[in-house]
Amino acid sequence: MNNELILQNRLKELRALKKISQEELAKNVGSTRQTIIAIEKGQFNPSAKLALLICLALDEKFENIFYF
């Protein structure tokens, strides 16, 4: 039995609802578009700092964007 927690997210959905491009979000959080793409695809888990910056940029609570 695999008890590994896998962080998932609604980043793409919420970003689209707020009409923010990947490039805009990346610039606002001090990251790259490639990093935002990787997070949206579940290929990369953001650091706590980057996750917080994403929450602030989208004006959303952590649990509205990221979940297990």
DSSP file (Angstrom, degrees, kcal/mol; ACC not computed):
  #  RESIDUE AA STRUCTURE BP1 BP2  ACC     N-H-->O    O-->H-N    N-H-->O    O-->H-N    TCO  KAPPA ALPHA  PHI   PSI    X-CA   Y-CA   Z-CA
    1    1 A M              0   0    0      0, 0.0     2,-0.7     0, 0.0     0, 0.0   0.000 360.0 360.0 360.0 130.3    0.0    0.0    0.0
    2    2 A N        +     0   0    0      1,-0.1     0, 0.0     2,-0.1     0, 0.0  -0.830 360.0 177.0 -97.5 113.0    1.4    3.4   -1.0
    3    3 A N        +     0   0    0     -2,-0.7     2,-0.2     2,-0.1    -1,-0.1   0.219  33.1 135.5 -98.1  13.4    0.8    6.1    1.6
    4    4 A E        -     0   0    0      1,-0.1     2,-0.4     2,-0.0    -2,-0.1  -0.429  53.0-132.7 -66.8 130.5    2.6    8.8   -0.3
    5    5 A L        -     0   0    0     -2,-0.2     2,-0.6     2,-0.0    -1,-0.1  -0.716  17.4-158.7 -84.8 131.0    0.8   12.1   -0.3
    6    6 A I        -     0   0    0     -2,-0.4     2,-0.4    62,-0.3    61,-0.1  -0.946  13.1-135.5-114.5 117.0    0.6   13.6   -3.8
    7    7 A L        -     0   0    0     -2,-0.6     2,-0.2    59,-0.1    61,-0.2  -0.562  28.0-177.4 -72.7 124.2    0.0   17.4   -3.9
    8    8 A Q  E     -A   67   0A   0     59,-3.7    59,-2.4    -2,-0.4     2,-0.3  -0.710   3.7-161.7-114.6 170.1   -2.6   18.3   -6.5
    9    9 A N  E     -A   66   0A   0     57,-0.2    57,-0.2    -2,-0.2     3,-0.1  -0.981  33.3-147.7-153.0 163.5   -3.8   21.7   -7.5
   10   10 A R     >  +     0   0    0     55,-2.3     4,-2.6    -2,-0.3     5,-0.3  -0.084  60.4 125.6-114.5  27.4   -6.5   23.7   -9.3
   11   11 A L  H  > S+     0   0    0     54,-0.3     4,-2.9     1,-0.2     5,-0.3   0.915  70.4  47.8 -58.9 -49.4   -4.0   26.3  -10.4
   12   12 A K  H  > S+     0   0    0      1,-0.2     4,-2.2     2,-0.2    -1,-0.2   0.920 114.2  47.7 -59.6 -45.1   -4.9   26.2  -14.1
   13   13 A E  H  > S+     0   0    0      2,-0.2     4,-2.1     1,-0.2    -2,-0.2   0.933 116.1  42.0 -62.1 -49.2   -8.6   26.4  -13.5
   14   14 A L  H  X S+     0   0    0     -4,-2.6     4,-1.6     2,-0.2    -2,-0.2   0.868 112.9  53.4 -69.6 -36.6   -8.4   29.3  -11.0
   15   15 A R  H  <>S+     0   0    0     -4,-2.9     5,-2.4    -5,-0.3    -1,-0.2   0.914 110.5  47.7 -63.4 -41.8   -5.8   31.2  -13.1
   16   16 A A  H ><5S+     0   0    0     -4,-2.2     3,-1.3    -5,-0.3    -2,-0.2   0.895 108.1  54.7 -66.5 -40.4   -8.1   31.0  -16.1
   17   17 A L  H 3<5S+     0   0    0     -4,-2.1    -1,-0.2     1,-0.3    -2,-0.2   0.853 111.4  45.3 -60.5 -34.0  -11.1   32.1  -14.1
   18   18 A K  T 3<5S-     0   0    0     -4,-1.6    -1,-0.3    -5,-0.1    -2,-0.2   0.387 112.0-123.7 -91.3   3.1   -9.2   35.2  -13.1
   19   19 A K  T < 5 +     0   0    0     -3,-1.3     2,-0.5     1,-0.2    -3,-0.2   0.901  60.1 146.2  55.8  46.1   -8.0   35.8  -16.7
   20   20 A I      < -     0   0    0     -5,-2.4    -1,-0.2    -6,-0.1    -2,-0.1  -0.961  42.2-135.3-113.6 126.8   -4.3   35.7  -15.7
   21   21 A S     >  -     0   0    0     -2,-0.5     4,-2.5     1,-0.1     5,-0.2  -0.312  22.8-112.6 -75.2 162.7   -1.8   34.2  -18.1
   22   22 A Q  H  > S+     0   0    0      1,-0.2     4,-2.5     2,-0.2     5,-0.2   0.900 120.2  52.0 -59.7 -40.4    0.9   31.8  -17.1
   23   23 A E  H  > S+     0   0    0      2,-0.2     4,-2.3     1,-0.2    -1,-0.2   0.913 109.5  48.1 -63.9 -44.2    3.4   34.5  -18.0
   24   24 A E  H  > S+     0   0    0      2,-0.2     4,-2.5     1,-0.2    -2,-0.2   0.930 113.2  47.5 -62.5 -46.1    1.7   37.1  -15.9
   25   25 A L  H  X S+     0   0    0     -4,-2.5     4,-1.7     1,-0.2    -2,-0.2   0.929 111.3  51.2 -61.9 -44.9    1.4   34.8  -12.9
   26   26 A A  H  X>S+     0   0    0     -4,-2.5     5,-3.0     1,-0.2     4,-0.7   0.921 111.4  47.4 -58.1 -45.0    5.1   33.8  -13.2
   27   27 A K  H ><5S+     0   0    0     -4,-2.3     3,-0.7     1,-0.2    -1,-0.2   0.905 110.5  52.5 -63.6 -41.5    6.2   37.4  -13.3
   28   28 A N  H 3<5S+     0   0    0     -4,-2.5    -1,-0.2     1,-0.2    -2,-0.2   0.779 116.4  38.8 -66.8 -27.4    4.0   38.3  -10.3
   29   29 A V  H 3<5S-     0   0    0     -4,-1.7    -1,-0.2    -3,-0.2    -2,-0.2   0.378 113.6-111.2-106.1   3.7    5.5   35.5   -8.2
   30   30 A G  T <<5S+     0   0    0     -4,-0.7    -3,-0.2    -3,-0.7     2,-0.2   0.864  81.0 108.5  72.6  36.7    9.1   35.8   -9.4
   31   31 A S      < -     0   0    0     -5,-3.0     2,-0.3    -6,-0.2    -1,-0.2  -0.497  68.2 -94.6-125.7-166.4    9.1   32.5  -11.2
   32   32 A T     >  -     0   0    0     -2,-0.2     4,-1.9     1,-0.1     3,-0.3  -0.817  25.7-118.6-115.2 159.0    9.1   31.3  -14.8
   33   33 A R  H  > S+     0   0    0     -2,-0.3     4,-2.5     1,-0.2     5,-0.2   0.879 115.9  58.4 -59.8 -38.2    6.3   30.3  -17.1
   34   34 A Q  H  > S+     0   0    0      1,-0.2     4,-2.3     2,-0.2    -1,-0.2   0.867 104.2  50.9 -61.6 -36.9    7.9   26.9  -17.3
   35   35 A T  H  > S+     0   0    0     -3,-0.3     4,-2.3     2,-0.2    -1,-0.2   0.921 109.8  49.3 -66.4 -43.7    7.6   26.5  -13.6
   36   36 A I  H  X S+     0   0    0     -4,-1.9     4,-2.6     1,-0.2    -2,-0.2   0.912 111.3  50.2 -61.6 -42.5    3.9   27.5  -13.6
   37   37 A I  H  X S+     0   0    0     -4,-2.5     4,-2.1     1,-0.2     6,-0.2   0.930 110.4  49.5 -59.9 -46.2    3.3   25.0  -16.4
   38   38 A A  H  <>S+     0   0    0     -4,-2.3     5,-2.5     1,-0.2     6,-1.1   0.873 111.5  48.8 -64.0 -38.0    5.0   22.2  -14.4
   39   39 A I  H ><5S+     0   0    0     -4,-2.3     3,-1.4     4,-0.2    -1,-0.2   0.942 110.6  50.8 -65.5 -46.9    3.0   23.0  -11.3
   40   40 A E  H 3<5S+     0   0    0     -4,-2.6    -2,-0.2     1,-0.3    -1,-0.2   0.854 111.5  48.0 -59.8 -35.6   -0.3   23.0  -13.3
   41   41 A K  T 3<5S-     0   0    0     -4,-2.1    -1,-0.3    -5,-0.2    -2,-0.2   0.512 114.1-117.2 -83.1  -4.8    0.6   19.6  -14.8
   42   42 A G  T < 5S+     0   0    0     -3,-1.4    -3,-0.2    -4,-0.4    -2,-0.1   0.693  84.0 118.2  76.4  18.4    1.5   18.2  -11.4
   43   43 A Q  S   <S+     0   0    0     -5,-2.5     2,-0.3    -6,-0.2    -4,-0.2   0.583  74.7  35.0 -90.3 -12.3    5.1   17.6  -12.5
   44   44 A F        -     0   0    0     -6,-1.1    -2,-0.2    -9,-0.1    -1,-0.2  -0.993  68.4-145.2-146.2 132.3    6.6   20.0   -9.9
   45   45 A N        -     0   0    0     -2,-0.3    -6,-0.1    -3,-0.1   -37,-0.0  -0.873  28.6-128.2 -96.7 125.5    5.6   20.8   -6.3
   46   46 A P        -     0   0    0      0, 0.0    -1,-0.0     0, 0.0   -11,-0.0  -0.312  23.5-105.8 -70.3 154.4    6.2   24.4   -5.4
   47   47 A S     >  -     0   0    0      1,-0.1     4,-2.7     4,-0.0     5,-0.2  -0.259  37.6-102.6 -65.6 166.3    8.1   25.4   -2.3
   48   48 A A  H  > S+     0   0    0      1,-0.2     4,-2.3     2,-0.2     5,-0.2   0.905 124.3  51.1 -59.0 -41.2    6.1   26.7    0.6
   49   49 A K  H  > S+     0   0    0      2,-0.2     4,-2.4     1,-0.2    -1,-0.2   0.930 111.5  45.4 -63.9 -46.0    7.2   30.3   -0.3
   50   50 A L  H  > S+     0   0    0      2,-0.2     4,-2.3     1,-0.2    -2,-0.2   0.899 112.0  52.2 -66.1 -39.8    6.2   29.9   -4.0
   51   51 A A  H  X S+     0   0    0     -4,-2.7     4,-2.3     2,-0.2    -1,-0.2   0.916 110.7  48.5 -61.2 -42.5    2.8   28.3   -3.0
   52   52 A L  H  X S+     0   0    0     -4,-2.3     4,-2.5     2,-0.2    -2,-0.2   0.916 110.4  50.5 -63.8 -43.3    2.2   31.3   -0.7
   53   53 A L  H  X S+     0   0    0     -4,-2.4     4,-2.5     1,-0.2    -1,-0.2   0.880 109.8  51.0 -62.6 -37.9    3.1   33.8   -3.4
   54   54 A I  H  X S+     0   0    0     -4,-2.3     4,-2.1     2,-0.2    -1,-0.2   0.919 109.6  50.5 -64.0 -44.1    0.7   32.0   -5.9
   55   55 A C  H  X>S+     0   0    0     -4,-2.3     5,-2.3     1,-0.2     4,-0.7   0.920 112.8  46.0 -59.3 -44.9   -2.1   32.2   -3.3
   56   56 A L  H ><5S+     0   0    0     -4,-2.5     3,-0.5     1,-0.2    -2,-0.2   0.906 111.4  51.6 -65.6 -41.7   -1.4   35.9   -2.8
   57   57 A A  H 3<5S+     0   0    0     -4,-2.5    -1,-0.2     1,-0.2    -2,-0.2   0.841 118.3  37.4 -64.8 -33.5   -1.3   36.6   -6.5
   58   58 A L  H 3<5S-     0   0    0     -4,-2.1    -1,-0.2     2,-0.2    -2,-0.2   0.450 105.9-127.0 -96.6  -1.7   -4.6   34.8   -7.1
   59   59 A D  T <<5 +     0   0    0     -4,-0.7     2,-0.3    -3,-0.5    -3,-0.2   0.933  66.8 128.4  53.2  50.2   -6.2   36.1   -3.9
   60   60 A E      < -     0   0    0     -5,-2.3    -1,-0.2    -6,-0.1    -2,-0.2  -0.942  63.5-107.7-132.0 152.4   -7.1   32.6   -2.9
   61   61 A K    >>  -     0   0    0     -2,-0.3     3,-1.4     1,-0.1     4,-0.8  -0.471  34.7-113.2 -74.4 152.9   -6.5   30.5    0.2
   62   62 A F  H >> S+     0   0    0      1,-0.3     4,-3.2     2,-0.2     3,-1.5   0.916 116.7  54.1 -51.9 -48.6   -4.0   27.7    0.0
   63   63 A E  H 34 S+     0   0    0      1,-0.3    -1,-0.3     2,-0.2    -2,-0.0   0.640 101.5  59.9 -68.6 -13.1   -6.6   25.0    0.4
   64   64 A N  H <4 S+     0   0    0     -3,-1.4    -1,-0.3     1,-0.1    -2,-0.2   0.690 119.6  26.8 -81.5 -19.7   -8.6   26.5   -2.6
   65   65 A I  H << S+     0   0    0     -3,-1.5   -55,-2.3    -4,-0.8     2,-0.4   0.812 122.8  42.2-106.5 -47.7   -5.6   25.9   -4.9
   66   66 A F  E  <  +A    9   0A   0     -4,-3.2     2,-0.3   -57,-0.2   -57,-0.2  -0.827  62.7 155.4-110.7 141.7   -3.6   23.0   -3.4
   67   67 A Y  E      A    8   0A   0    -59,-2.4   -59,-3.7    -2,-0.4    -3,-0.0  -0.974 360.0 360.0-155.4 165.0   -5.0   19.7   -2.0
   68   68 A F              0   0    0     -2,-0.3   -62,-0.3   -61,-0.2   -59,-0.1   0.352 360.0 360.0-107.4 360.0   -4.0   16.1   -1.3
